[in-house]
Amino acid sequence: MKATIVTIGDEILIGQIVDTNSSFIAKSLDRIGVQIIEMISISDDKQHILDTFASLQNKVDLVVITGGLGPTKDDITKHTFCDYFNDTLILNKEVETHVIELIESVMKRPASQINKDQALVPSRCEVLFNKVGTAPGMWMKKENTVYISLPGVPYEMKYIVENEIIPKVVKEYQRPYILHKTIMTYGQGESLVAERIEDWENNLPQFIKLAYLPAPGRVRLRLTARGTDKEILEKAIEENVKSLAKIIGDIIVGFDEDETIEVVLGKQLSQIGKTISTAESCTGGKIAEVLTSVSGASNYFRGSVVSYATDTKVTVLGVSQQTIDDNSVVSFQVAKEMALGIQKLMKTDYAIATTGNAGPSKGDADASVGTVFIALATPSDVIVEEFNFGQPREKVIDRTVNKAFEMLQKEILKNL
């Protein structure tokens, strides 16, 4: 079963808002075995919408449209539906009652005519009830293709997808199983990972596909299996993941697309009952920001000092002025003293410190642009590594964060 997702709105095309609706719809449909073959964003133009509908006719089973539904005059999707299906708008009493109750109970005012017009729908459409908003979804079929129109407001769209569309598609359509398994690796680039697993990849069953999803410092390996027998698919994925772990188990940190390195680190720190703090210069608090983005981080993260200015390293972290004078603020020695200083200040088991020159200018450091020192204080030692991450500035910061996590990961694994 194939589907295309269409988003309508000039605000998407000019970059005013980011389209997150398509991602949610795609994930929801994928989980029930619907294959998404394309995503399209189009303007608020009636003829453009009609042309898009026509181009998708009988090409896919489902066309899911978001946007263009609402109380204002520029919301034209349902009028375009009428043109495409040669239909007319009628008043849906159930939707009208809901709209009036919602406006009066939530907004504490009488529903205007423009609000009540939300209850106008094509006469032959199947209404997808929207309990959390005023614009209903619409389901209409022409020949071999179903066109589904959803409001663009994310929480309204999500409600209709989860409570109306998914149950209906599951009930009315035969679909293959589509199973995914994501293996999270950390510390090696895409090309090196690919080289290590080449033979394994070449021996995957034909019904299992592998995708590489690289990011700085990490690579997600996504296995996708399609077929009609769920048990066979599950067994095949499990067996191939086990054989993969024997090859690259040293860099595998998790098996969930949503389980990022910071989530993994948080779980591992909690598991061994250890705490961490950070002293950041060139990263400007980015490491602390990422660590604290995880719910429950207060169980293991004690705090951070963003010692961006040189004198802050001295007055707050206790770095020796003599050390700075002798070695430069961007140096092995300063990174080490920063890590020990924050470890002592916050009374933590582990501490990460960064000092470097992210650029584009050299500032008060002697080191070349892109040079970074990362120190990791452990309960028994301090590890310091030097890197040159080049440019631009954003790349230097991101790579520093990722490398710091890699260093921490290696040390934690020694205690698991």
VEXDOGU-44920 format. One record per residue (C-alpha): residue number from 1; residue in three letters; y, z, x. Coordinates in pm, whole numbers, m for minus. Last residue first. Example, Ala and Ser with C-alpha at 12.3 -4.5 7.8 and 13.67 -1.06 7.14 Angstrom:
VEXDOGU-44920
<atom i="2" aa="Ser" v="m106" w="714" u="1367"/>
<atom i="1" aa="Ala" v="m450" w="780" u="1230"/>
This chain:
VEXDOGU-44920
<atom i="416" aa="Leu" v="m157" w="3339" u="2954"/>
<atom i="415" aa="Asn" v="17" w="3486" u="3258"/>
<atom i="414" aa="Lys" v="17" w="3180" u="3488"/>
<atom i="413" aa="Leu" v="120" w="2971" u="3188"/>
<atom i="412" aa="Ile" v="450" w="3159" u="3179"/>
<atom i="411" aa="Glu" v="538" w="3041" u="3529"/>
<atom i="410" aa="Lys" v="475" w="2674" u="3456"/>
<atom i="409" aa="Gln" v="667" w="2690" u="3128"/>
<atom i="408" aa="Leu" v="971" w="2846" u="3295"/>
<atom i="407" aa="Met" v="992" w="2563" u="3548"/>
<atom i="406" aa="Glu" v="955" w="2304" u="3271"/>
<atom i="405" aa="Phe" v="1221" w="2479" u="3064"/>
<atom i="404" aa="Ala" v="1463" w="2463" u="3355"/>
<atom i="403" aa="Lys" v="1378" w="2095" u="3403"/>
<atom i="402" aa="Asn" v="1460" w="2020" u="3040"/>
<atom i="401" aa="Val" v="1793" w="2202" u="3050"/>
<atom i="400" aa="Thr" v="1890" w="2036" u="3378"/>
<atom i="399" aa="Arg" v="1793" w="1696" u="3241"/>
<atom i="398" aa="Asp" v="2018" w="1744" u="2939"/>
<atom i="397" aa="Ile" v="2314" w="1859" u="3149"/>
<atom i="396" aa="Val" v="2286" w="1579" u="3405"/>
<atom i="395" aa="Lys" v="2239" w="1318" u="3133"/>
<atom i="394" aa="Glu" v="2551" w="1435" u="2949"/>
<atom i="393" aa="Arg" v="2756" w="1410" u="3271"/>
<atom i="392" aa="Pro" v="2661" w="1048" u="3339"/>
<atom i="391" aa="Gln" v="2529" w="1049" u="3608"/>
<atom i="390" aa="Gly" v="2292" w="1133" u="3892"/>
<atom i="389" aa="Phe" v="2032" w="1403" u="3826"/>
<atom i="388" aa="Asn" v="2017" w="1533" u="4181"/>
<atom i="387" aa="Phe" v="1786" w="1830" u="4198"/>
<atom i="386" aa="Glu" v="1744" w="2155" u="4393"/>
<atom i="385" aa="Glu" v="1484" w="2418" u="4307"/>
<atom i="384" aa="Val" v="1497" w="2797" u="4317"/>
<atom i="383" aa="Ile" v="1210" w="3035" u="4239"/>
<atom i="382" aa="Val" v="1283" w="3407" u="4235"/>
<atom i="381" aa="Asp" v="997" w="3657" u="4255"/>
<atom i="380" aa="Ser" v="808" w="3948" u="4098"/>
<atom i="379" aa="Pro" v="907" w="3982" u="3729"/>
<atom i="378" aa="Thr" v="1032" w="3624" u="3737"/>
<atom i="377" aa="Ala" v="1377" w="3493" u="3830"/>
<atom i="376" aa="Leu" v="1411" w="3120" u="3777"/>
<atom i="375" aa="Ala" v="1683" w="2940" u="3967"/>
<atom i="374" aa="Ile" v="1807" w="2589" u="3900"/>
<atom i="373" aa="Phe" v="2033" w="2415" u="4151"/>
<atom i="372" aa="Val" v="2206" w="2096" u="4038"/>
<atom i="371" aa="Thr" v="2357" w="1799" u="4222"/>
<atom i="370" aa="Gly" v="2479" w="1522" u="3992"/>
<atom i="369" aa="Val" v="2816" w="1479" u="4164"/>
<atom i="368" aa="Ser" v="2788" w="1568" u="4532"/>
<atom i="367" aa="Ala" v="2801" w="1930" u="4639"/>
<atom i="366" aa="Asp" v="3117" w="2083" u="4787"/>
<atom i="365" aa="Ala" v="3214" w="2248" u="4458"/>
<atom i="364" aa="Asp" v="3564" w="2325" u="4331"/>
<atom i="363" aa="Gly" v="3575" w="2027" u="4094"/>
<atom i="362" aa="Lys" v="3361" w="1732" u="4207"/>
<atom i="361" aa="Ser" v="3476" w="1492" u="3935"/>
<atom i="360" aa="Pro" v="3254" w="1321" u="3673"/>
<atom i="359" aa="Gly" v="3075" w="1544" u="3709"/>
<atom i="358" aa="Ala" v="2774" w="1765" u="3637"/>
<atom i="357" aa="Asn" v="2819" w="1954" u="3963"/>
<atom i="356" aa="Gly" v="2572" w="2237" u="3972"/>
<atom i="355" aa="Thr" v="2483" w="2596" u="3903"/>
<atom i="354" aa="Thr" v="2204" w="2699" u="3669"/>
<atom i="353" aa="Ala" v="2036" w="3035" u="3623"/>
<atom i="352" aa="Ile" v="1723" w="3124" u="3427"/>
<atom i="351" aa="Ala" v="1601" w="3482" u="3388"/>
<atom i="350" aa="Tyr" v="1258" w="3627" u="3322"/>
<atom i="349" aa="Asp" v="1146" w="3985" u="3262"/>
<atom i="348" aa="Thr" v="1477" w="4093" u="3114"/>
<atom i="347" aa="Lys" v="1710" w="4387" u="3176"/>
<atom i="346" aa="Met" v="2019" w="4198" u="3055"/>
<atom i="345" aa="Leu" v="2237" w="4283" u="3355"/>
<atom i="344" aa="Lys" v="1948" w="4295" u="3602"/>
<atom i="343" aa="Gln" v="1807" w="3956" u="3501"/>
<atom i="342" aa="Ile" v="2162" w="3821" u="3478"/>
<atom i="341" aa="Gly" v="2234" w="3920" u="3837"/>
<atom i="340" aa="Leu" v="1897" w="3812" u="3976"/>
<atom i="339" aa="Ala" v="1942" w="3465" u="3828"/>
<atom i="338" aa="Met" v="2301" w="3441" u="3952"/>
<atom i="337" aa="Glu" v="2198" w="3559" u="4298"/>
<atom i="336" aa="Lys" v="1935" w="3285" u="4322"/>
<atom i="335" aa="Ala" v="2171" w="3014" u="4199"/>
<atom i="334" aa="Val" v="2431" w="3128" u="4454"/>
<atom i="333" aa="Gln" v="2181" w="3108" u="4741"/>
<atom i="332" aa="Phe" v="2047" w="2764" u="4657"/>
<atom i="331" aa="Ser" v="2397" w="2621" u="4633"/>
<atom i="330" aa="Val" v="2673" w="2501" u="4406"/>
<atom i="329" aa="Val" v="2935" w="2772" u="4460"/>
<atom i="328" aa="Ser" v="2948" w="2681" u="4828"/>
<atom i="327" aa="Asn" v="2724" w="2830" u="5104"/>
<atom i="326" aa="Asp" v="2931" w="3063" u="5323"/>
<atom i="325" aa="Asp" v="3222" w="3125" u="5088"/>
<atom i="324" aa="Ile" v="2994" w="3160" u="4785"/>
<atom i="323" aa="Thr" v="2764" w="3404" u="4963"/>
<atom i="322" aa="Gln" v="3066" w="3598" u="5088"/>
<atom i="321" aa="Gln" v="3194" w="3626" u="4733"/>
<atom i="320" aa="Ser" v="2862" w="3793" u="4650"/>
<atom i="319" aa="Val" v="2727" w="3715" u="4303"/>
<atom i="318" aa="Gly" v="2755" w="4025" u="4086"/>
<atom i="317" aa="Leu" v="2696" w="3849" u="3755"/>
<atom i="316" aa="Val" v="3019" w="3955" u="3583"/>
<atom i="315" aa="Thr" v="3285" w="3975" u="3856"/>
<atom i="314" aa="Val" v="3135" w="3732" u="4108"/>
<atom i="313" aa="Lys" v="2994" w="3462" u="3884"/>
<atom i="312" aa="Thr" v="3304" w="3498" u="3668"/>
<atom i="311" aa="Asp" v="3518" w="3424" u="3978"/>
<atom i="310" aa="Thr" v="3360" w="3080" u="4008"/>
<atom i="309" aa="Ala" v="3443" w="2974" u="3654"/>
<atom i="308" aa="Tyr" v="3165" w="2853" u="3428"/>
<atom i="307" aa="Ser" v="2979" w="3181" u="3418"/>
<atom i="306" aa="Val" v="2829" w="3127" u="3074"/>
<atom i="305" aa="Val" v="2653" w="3462" u="3046"/>
<atom i="304" aa="Ser" v="2347" w="3477" u="2823"/>
<atom i="303" aa="Gly" v="2153" w="3709" u="2597"/>
<atom i="302" aa="Arg" v="1833" w="3899" u="2527"/>
<atom i="301" aa="Phe" v="1594" w="3623" u="2419"/>
<atom i="300" aa="Tyr" v="1243" w="3753" u="2341"/>
<atom i="299" aa="Asn" v="1238" w="3891" u="1986"/>
<atom i="298" aa="Ser" v="1589" w="3759" u="1921"/>
<atom i="297" aa="Ala" v="1437" w="3410" u="1918"/>
<atom i="296" aa="Gly" v="1294" w="3474" u="1571"/>
<atom i="295" aa="Ser" v="1393" w="3134" u="1433"/>
<atom i="294" aa="Val" v="1436" w="2885" u="1716"/>
<atom i="293" aa="Ser" v="1786" w="2749" u="1778"/>
<atom i="292" aa="Thr" v="1832" w="3046" u="2011"/>
<atom i="291" aa="Leu" v="1647" w="2875" u="2295"/>
<atom i="290" aa="Val" v="1845" w="2553" u="2255"/>
<atom i="289" aa="Glu" v="2182" w="2727" u="2254"/>
<atom i="288" aa="Ala" v="2086" w="2950" u="2548"/>
<atom i="287" aa="Ile" v="1995" w="2645" u="2754"/>
<atom i="286" aa="Lys" v="2315" w="2468" u="2650"/>
<atom i="285" aa="Gly" v="2541" w="2758" u="2750"/>
<atom i="284" aa="Gly" v="2773" w="2556" u="2973"/>
<atom i="283" aa="Thr" v="2498" w="2363" u="3152"/>
<atom i="282" aa="Cys" v="2699" w="2352" u="3478"/>
<atom i="281" aa="Ser" v="2740" w="2731" u="3487"/>
<atom i="280" aa="Glu" v="2470" w="2913" u="3303"/>
<atom i="279" aa="Ala" v="2323" w="3260" u="3342"/>
<atom i="278" aa="Thr" v="2026" w="3295" u="3109"/>
<atom i="277" aa="Ser" v="1810" w="3574" u="2966"/>
<atom i="276" aa="Ile" v="1439" w="3614" u="2901"/>
<atom i="275" aa="Thr" v="1191" w="3862" u="2757"/>
<atom i="274" aa="Lys" v="816" w="3912" u="2788"/>
<atom i="273" aa="Gly" v="552" w="4032" u="2541"/>
<atom i="272" aa="Ile" v="280" w="3792" u="2655"/>
<atom i="271" aa="Gln" v="244" w="3633" u="2310"/>
<atom i="270" aa="Ser" v="616" w="3656" u="2235"/>
<atom i="269" aa="Leu" v="698" w="3465" u="2551"/>
<atom i="268" aa="Gln" v="433" w="3209" u="2459"/>
<atom i="267" aa="Lys" v="561" w="3162" u="2105"/>
<atom i="266" aa="Gly" v="919" w="3123" u="2224"/>
<atom i="265" aa="Leu" v="817" w="2879" u="2495"/>
<atom i="264" aa="Val" v="633" w="2665" u="2240"/>
<atom i="263" aa="Val" v="932" w="2663" u="2006"/>
<atom i="262" aa="Glu" v="1165" w="2572" u="2293"/>
<atom i="261" aa="Ile" v="925" w="2297" u="2399"/>
<atom i="260" aa="Thr" v="934" w="2143" u="2053"/>
<atom i="259" aa="Glu" v="673" w="2205" u="1785"/>
<atom i="258" aa="Asp" v="789" w="1964" u="1514"/>
<atom i="257" aa="Glu" v="561" w="1685" u="1627"/>
<atom i="256" aa="Asp" v="273" w="1930" u="1652"/>
<atom i="255" aa="Phe" v="5" w="1950" u="1917"/>
<atom i="254" aa="Gly" v="157" w="2161" u="2191"/>
<atom i="253" aa="Val" v="237" w="2206" u="2559"/>
<atom i="252" aa="Ile" v="22" w="1937" u="2722"/>
<atom i="251" aa="Ile" v="121" w="1890" u="3087"/>
<atom i="250" aa="Asp" v="m180" w="2043" u="3267"/>
<atom i="249" aa="Gly" v="m417" w="1928" u="2994"/>
<atom i="248" aa="Ile" v="m362" w="1571" u="3105"/>
<atom i="247" aa="Ile" v="m717" w="1438" u="3150"/>
<atom i="246" aa="Lys" v="m934" w="1703" u="2983"/>
<atom i="245" aa="Ala" v="m679" w="1728" u="2703"/>
<atom i="244" aa="Leu" v="m727" w="1358" u="2632"/>
<atom i="243" aa="Ser" v="m1100" w="1409" u="2572"/>
<atom i="242" aa="Lys" v="m1022" w="1682" u="2320"/>
<atom i="241" aa="Val" v="m758" w="1467" u="2150"/>
<atom i="240" aa="Asn" v="m1011" w="1182" u="2125"/>
<atom i="239" aa="Glu" v="m1272" w="1401" u="1957"/>
<atom i="238" aa="Glu" v="m1024" w="1548" u="1708"/>
<atom i="237" aa="Ile" v="m882" w="1206" u="1620"/>
<atom i="236" aa="Ala" v="m1229" w="1063" u="1559"/>
<atom i="235" aa="Lys" v="m1337" w="1359" u="1348"/>
<atom i="234" aa="Glu" v="m1027" w="1344" u="1130"/>
<atom i="233" aa="Leu" v="m1062" w="968" u="1076"/>
<atom i="232" aa="Ile" v="m1430" w="991" u="988"/>
<atom i="231" aa="Glu" v="m1361" w="1275" u="745"/>
<atom i="230" aa="Lys" v="m1078" w="1085" u="577"/>
<atom i="229" aa="Asp" v="m1286" w="778" u="497"/>
<atom i="228" aa="Thr" v="m1068" w="489" u="375"/>
<atom i="227" aa="Gly" v="m890" w="408" u="698"/>
<atom i="226" aa="Arg" v="m583" w="448" u="914"/>
<atom i="225" aa="Ala" v="m549" w="663" u="1227"/>
<atom i="224" aa="Thr" v="m219" w="728" u="1402"/>
<atom i="223" aa="Leu" v="m206" w="907" u="1737"/>
<atom i="222" aa="Arg" v="138" w="1009" u="1857"/>
<atom i="221" aa="Leu" v="195" w="1095" u="2221"/>
<atom i="220" aa="Arg" v="523" w="1281" u="2262"/>
<atom i="219" aa="Val" v="679" w="1257" u="2606"/>
<atom i="218" aa="Arg" v="904" w="1516" u="2772"/>
<atom i="217" aa="Gly" v="1158" w="1557" u="3049"/>
<atom i="216" aa="Pro" v="1423" w="1340" u="2887"/>
<atom i="215" aa="Ala" v="1271" w="1187" u="2573"/>
<atom i="214" aa="Pro" v="970" w="960" u="2531"/>
<atom i="213" aa="Leu" v="780" w="869" u="2213"/>
<atom i="212" aa="Tyr" v="467" w="680" u="2324"/>
<atom i="211" aa="Ala" v="258" w="542" u="2039"/>
<atom i="210" aa="Leu" v="m121" w="529" u="2018"/>
<atom i="209" aa="Lys" v="m317" w="350" u="1745"/>
<atom i="208" aa="Ile" v="m650" w="457" u="1600"/>
<atom i="207" aa="Phe" v="m846" w="216" u="1379"/>
<atom i="206" aa="Gln" v="m953" w="8" u="1677"/>
<atom i="205" aa="Pro" v="m1124" w="308" u="1836"/>
<atom i="204" aa="Leu" v="m956" w="432" u="2157"/>
<atom i="203" aa="Asn" v="m1120" w="312" u="2479"/>
<atom i="202" aa="Asn" v="m814" w="145" u="2631"/>
<atom i="201" aa="Glu" v="m612" w="462" u="2577"/>
<atom i="200" aa="Trp" v="m861" w="674" u="2771"/>
<atom i="199" aa="Asp" v="m862" w="424" u="3058"/>
<atom i="198" aa="Glu" v="m481" w="422" u="3073"/>
<atom i="197" aa="Ile" v="m439" w="800" u="3042"/>
<atom i="196" aa="Arg" v="m296" w="877" u="3388"/>
<atom i="195" aa="Glu" v="m94" w="556" u="3410"/>
<atom i="194" aa="Ala" v="61" w="610" u="3068"/>
<atom i="193" aa="Val" v="163" w="965" u="3165"/>
<atom i="192" aa="Leu" v="324" w="834" u="3484"/>
<atom i="191" aa="Ser" v="512" w="560" u="3295"/>
<atom i="190" aa="Glu" v="633" w="796" u="3021"/>
<atom i="189" aa="Gly" v="774" w="1060" u="3253"/>
<atom i="188" aa="Gln" v="618" w="1392" u="3349"/>
<atom i="187" aa="Gly" v="730" w="1752" u="3285"/>
<atom i="186" aa="Tyr" v="627" w="1812" u="2925"/>
<atom i="185" aa="Thr" v="367" w="1675" u="2689"/>
<atom i="184" aa="Met" v="351" w="1719" u="2311"/>
<atom i="183" aa="Ile" v="48" w="1567" u="2139"/>
<atom i="182" aa="Thr" v="118" w="1438" u="1790"/>
<atom i="181" aa="Lys" v="m167" w="1379" u="1546"/>
<atom i="180" aa="His" v="m119" w="1148" u="1252"/>
<atom i="179" aa="Leu" v="m348" w="1060" u="963"/>
<atom i="178" aa="Ile" v="m304" w="771" u="721"/>
<atom i="177" aa="Tyr" v="m564" w="761" u="446"/>
<atom i="176" aa="Pro" v="m581" w="445" u="240"/>
<atom i="175" aa="Arg" v="m419" w="429" u="m103"/>
<atom i="174" aa="Gln" v="m536" w="370" u="m457"/>
<atom i="173" aa="Tyr" v="m236" w="395" u="m687"/>
<atom i="172" aa="Glu" v="m152" w="564" u="m1018"/>
<atom i="171" aa="Lys" v="m203" w="935" u="m961"/>
<atom i="170" aa="Val" v="m88" w="956" u="m599"/>
<atom i="169" aa="Val" v="212" w="736" u="m676"/>
<atom i="168" aa="Lys" v="310" w="956" u="m971"/>
<atom i="167" aa="Pro" v="268" w="1285" u="m783"/>
<atom i="166" aa="Ile" v="480" w="1150" u="m493"/>
<atom i="165" aa="Ile" v="754" w="1007" u="m713"/>
<atom i="164" aa="Glu" v="833" w="1294" u="m952"/>
<atom i="163" aa="Asn" v="834" w="1637" u="m790"/>
<atom i="162" aa="Glu" v="862" w="1564" u="m417"/>
<atom i="161" aa="Val" v="1064" w="1244" u="m434"/>
<atom i="160" aa="Ile" v="1282" w="1368" u="m720"/>
<atom i="159" aa="Tyr" v="1366" w="1695" u="m546"/>
<atom i="158" aa="Lys" v="1430" w="1524" u="m212"/>
<atom i="157" aa="Met" v="1677" w="1278" u="m366"/>
<atom i="156" aa="Glu" v="1868" w="1561" u="m534"/>
<atom i="155" aa="Tyr" v="1884" w="1759" u="m209"/>
<atom i="154" aa="Pro" v="1994" w="1451" u="m14"/>
<atom i="153" aa="Val" v="2269" w="1321" u="m248"/>
<atom i="152" aa="Gly" v="2195" w="947" u="m247"/>
<atom i="151" aa="Pro" v="2060" w="935" u="m602"/>
<atom i="150" aa="Leu" v="1726" w="757" u="m638"/>
<atom i="149" aa="Ser" v="1624" w="414" u="m762"/>
<atom i="148" aa="Ile" v="1259" w="310" u="m761"/>
<atom i="147" aa="Tyr" v="1166" w="m56" u="m780"/>
<atom i="146" aa="Val" v="797" w="m128" u="m837"/>
<atom i="145" aa="Thr" v="666" w="m464" u="m719"/>
<atom i="144" aa="Asn" v="379" w="m678" u="m842"/>
<atom i="143" aa="Glu" v="555" w="m850" u="m1136"/>
<atom i="142" aa="Lys" v="868" w="m647" u="m1198"/>
<atom i="141" aa="Lys" v="834" w="m270" u="m1231"/>
<atom i="140" aa="Met" v="1102" w="m12" u="m1301"/>
<atom i="139" aa="Trp" v="1130" w="354" u="m1199"/>
<atom i="138" aa="Met" v="1470" w="524" u="m1228"/>
<atom i="137" aa="Gly" v="1602" w="851" u="m1084"/>
<atom i="136" aa="Pro" v="1833" w="1065" u="m1289"/>
<atom i="135" aa="Ala" v="2194" w="1137" u="m1186"/>
<atom i="134" aa="Thr" v="2309" w="1484" u="m1298"/>
<atom i="133" aa="Gly" v="2162" w="1711" u="m1035"/>
<atom i="132" aa="Val" v="1897" w="1974" u="m963"/>
<atom i="131" aa="Lys" v="1661" w="1895" u="m1251"/>
<atom i="130" aa="Asn" v="1653" w="1522" u="m1178"/>
<atom i="129" aa="Phe" v="1403" w="1359" u="m1412"/>
<atom i="128" aa="Leu" v="1256" w="1029" u="m1302"/>
<atom i="127" aa="Val" v="1326" w="810" u="m1605"/>
<atom i="126" aa="Glu" v="1090" w="520" u="m1667"/>
<atom i="125" aa="Cys" v="1304" w="213" u="m1708"/>
<atom i="124" aa="Arg" v="1285" w="m26" u="m2002"/>
<atom i="123" aa="Ser" v="1614" w="70" u="m2168"/>
<atom i="122" aa="Pro" v="1810" w="79" u="m1844"/>
<atom i="121" aa="Val" v="1976" w="422" u="m1808"/>
<atom i="120" aa="Leu" v="2287" w="589" u="m1949"/>
<atom i="119" aa="Ala" v="2254" w="968" u="m1906"/>
<atom i="118" aa="Gln" v="2505" w="965" u="m1621"/>
<atom i="117" aa="Asp" v="2751" w="852" u="m1886"/>
<atom i="116" aa="Lys" v="2771" w="1217" u="m1994"/>
<atom i="115" aa="Asn" v="2952" w="1304" u="m1673"/>
<atom i="114" aa="Ile" v="3208" w="1027" u="m1723"/>
<atom i="113" aa="Gln" v="3252" w="1147" u="m2078"/>
<atom i="112" aa="Ser" v="3347" w="1490" u="m1951"/>
<atom i="111" aa="Ala" v="3117" w="1791" u="m1959"/>
<atom i="110" aa="Pro" v="3304" w="2106" u="m2066"/>
<atom i="109" aa="Arg" v="3376" w="2357" u="m1789"/>
<atom i="108" aa="Lys" v="3195" w="2645" u="m1621"/>
<atom i="107" aa="Met" v="3084" w="2438" u="m1321"/>
<atom i="106" aa="Val" v="2730" w="2576" u="m1317"/>
<atom i="105" aa="Ser" v="2655" w="2651" u="m1681"/>
<atom i="104" aa="Glu" v="2876" w="2388" u="m1845"/>
<atom i="103" aa="Ile" v="2803" w="2107" u="m1602"/>
<atom i="102" aa="Leu" v="2428" w="2176" u="m1594"/>
<atom i="101" aa="Glu" v="2396" w="2215" u="m1970"/>
<atom i="100" aa="Ile" v="2586" w="1892" u="m2036"/>
<atom i="99" aa="Val" v="2383" w="1696" u="m1780"/>
<atom i="98" aa="His" v="2052" w="1834" u="m1913"/>
<atom i="97" aa="Thr" v="2135" w="1741" u="m2270"/>
<atom i="96" aa="Glu" v="2236" w="1391" u="m2160"/>
<atom i="95" aa="Val" v="1913" w="1349" u="m1960"/>
<atom i="94" aa="Glu" v="1702" w="1438" u="m2264"/>
<atom i="93" aa="Lys" v="1912" w="1214" u="m2489"/>
<atom i="92" aa="Asn" v="1871" w="903" u="m2275"/>
<atom i="91" aa="Leu" v="2157" w="675" u="m2373"/>
<atom i="90" aa="Ile" v="2087" w="303" u="m2335"/>
<atom i="89" aa="Leu" v="2179" w="52" u="m2067"/>
<atom i="88" aa="Thr" v="2072" w="m309" u="m2102"/>
<atom i="87" aa="Asp" v="1797" w="m519" u="m1940"/>
<atom i="86" aa="Asn" v="1760" w="m853" u="m1767"/>
<atom i="85" aa="Phe" v="1558" w="m683" u="m1491"/>
<atom i="84" aa="Tyr" v="1792" w="m785" u="m1210"/>
<atom i="83" aa="Asp" v="2106" w="m753" u="m1421"/>
<atom i="82" aa="Cys" v="2005" w="m415" u="m1564"/>
<atom i="81" aa="Phe" v="1912" w="m288" u="m1218"/>
<atom i="80" aa="Thr" v="2254" w="m398" u="m1096"/>
<atom i="79" aa="His" v="2412" w="m177" u="m1360"/>
<atom i="78" aa="Lys" v="2187" w="107" u="m1245"/>
<atom i="77" aa="Thr" v="2292" w="56" u="m883"/>
<atom i="76" aa="Ile" v="2667" w="33" u="m937"/>
<atom i="75" aa="Asp" v="2812" w="366" u="m826"/>
<atom i="74" aa="Asp" v="3162" w="240" u="m741"/>
<atom i="73" aa="Lys" v="3285" w="340" u="m1086"/>
<atom i="72" aa="Thr" v="3215" w="710" u="m1037"/>
<atom i="71" aa="Pro" v="2960" w="935" u="m1208"/>
<atom i="70" aa="Gly" v="2670" w="880" u="m970"/>
<atom i="69" aa="Leu" v="2402" w="644" u="m849"/>
<atom i="68" aa="Gly" v="2484" w="397" u="m571"/>
<atom i="67" aa="Gly" v="2259" w="562" u="m317"/>
<atom i="66" aa="Thr" v="1888" w="558" u="m248"/>
<atom i="65" aa="Ile" v="1644" w="274" u="m313"/>
<atom i="64" aa="Val" v="1265" w="285" u="m282"/>
<atom i="63" aa="Val" v="1100" w="m57" u="m304"/>
<atom i="62" aa="Leu" v="729" w="m19" u="m363"/>
<atom i="61" aa="Asp" v="437" w="m263" u="m361"/>
<atom i="60" aa="Val" v="582" w="m493" u="m98"/>
<atom i="59" aa="Lys" v="648" w="m867" u="m64"/>
<atom i="58" aa="Asn" v="609" w="m926" u="m437"/>
<atom i="57" aa="Gln" v="990" w="m914" u="m477"/>
<atom i="56" aa="Leu" v="1148" w="m794" u="m154"/>
<atom i="55" aa="Ser" v="1385" w="m1089" u="m114"/>
<atom i="54" aa="Ala" v="1484" w="m1066" u="m480"/>
<atom i="53" aa="Phe" v="1584" w="m700" u="m452"/>
<atom i="52" aa="Thr" v="1789" w="m775" u="m141"/>
<atom i="51" aa="Asp" v="1968" w="m1064" u="m311"/>
<atom i="50" aa="Leu" v="2048" w="m843" u="m608"/>
<atom i="49" aa="Ile" v="2188" w="m570" u="m380"/>
<atom i="48" aa="His" v="2401" w="m822" u="m192"/>
<atom i="47" aa="Gln" v="2525" w="m963" u="m520"/>
<atom i="46" aa="Lys" v="2630" w="m621" u="m642"/>
<atom i="45" aa="Asp" v="2803" w="m513" u="m323"/>
<atom i="44" aa="Asp" v="2796" w="m150" u="m212"/>
<atom i="43" aa="Ser" v="2669" w="m251" u="131"/>
<atom i="42" aa="Ile" v="2314" w="m259" u="262"/>
<atom i="41" aa="Ser" v="2089" w="m43" u="478"/>
<atom i="40" aa="Ile" v="1729" w="m158" u="517"/>
<atom i="39" aa="Met" v="1414" w="25" u="626"/>
<atom i="38" aa="Glu" v="1095" w="m170" u="695"/>
<atom i="37" aa="Ile" v="715" w="m176" u="672"/>
<atom i="36" aa="Ile" v="656" w="175" u="541"/>
<atom i="35" aa="Gln" v="283" w="221" u="485"/>
<atom i="34" aa="Val" v="189" w="445" u="193"/>
<atom i="33" aa="Gly" v="m103" w="677" u="275"/>
<atom i="32" aa="Ile" v="4" w="1001" u="105"/>
<atom i="31" aa="Arg" v="167" w="1152" u="415"/>
<atom i="30" aa="Asp" v="340" w="822" u="489"/>
<atom i="29" aa="Leu" v="524" w="842" u="158"/>
<atom i="28" aa="Ser" v="681" w="1178" u="236"/>
<atom i="27" aa="Lys" v="759" w="1088" u="597"/>
<atom i="26" aa="Ala" v="929" w="764" u="491"/>
<atom i="25" aa="Ile" v="1127" w="934" u="215"/>
<atom i="24" aa="Phe" v="1257" w="1201" u="454"/>
<atom i="23" aa="Ser" v="1350" w="950" u="723"/>
<atom i="22" aa="Ser" v="1521" w="721" u="474"/>
<atom i="21" aa="Asn" v="1731" w="1007" u="338"/>
<atom i="20" aa="Thr" v="1866" w="1105" u="679"/>
<atom i="19" aa="Asp" v="2116" w="818" u="692"/>
<atom i="18" aa="Val" v="2404" w="938" u="910"/>
<atom i="17" aa="Ile" v="2749" w="940" u="752"/>
<atom i="16" aa="Gln" v="3073" w="765" u="843"/>
<atom i="15" aa="Gly" v="2888" w="514" u="1058"/>
<atom i="14" aa="Ile" v="3050" w="207" u="901"/>
<atom i="13" aa="Leu" v="2721" w="92" u="748"/>
<atom i="12" aa="Ile" v="2634" w="437" u="613"/>
<atom i="11" aa="Glu" v="2967" w="484" u="434"/>
<atom i="10" aa="Asp" v="2934" w="132" u="294"/>
<atom i="9" aa="Gly" v="2648" w="257" u="80"/>
<atom i="8" aa="Ile" v="2304" w="154" u="m39"/>
<atom i="7" aa="Thr" v="1989" w="266" u="141"/>
<atom i="6" aa="Val" v="1676" w="54" u="98"/>
<atom i="5" aa="Ile" v="1326" w="177" u="185"/>
<atom i="4" aa="Thr" v="1044" w="m79" u="190"/>
<atom i="3" aa="Ala" v="690" w="3" u="87"/>
<atom i="2" aa="Lys" v="333" w="m111" u="148"/>
<atom i="1" aa="Met" v="0" w="0" u="0"/>
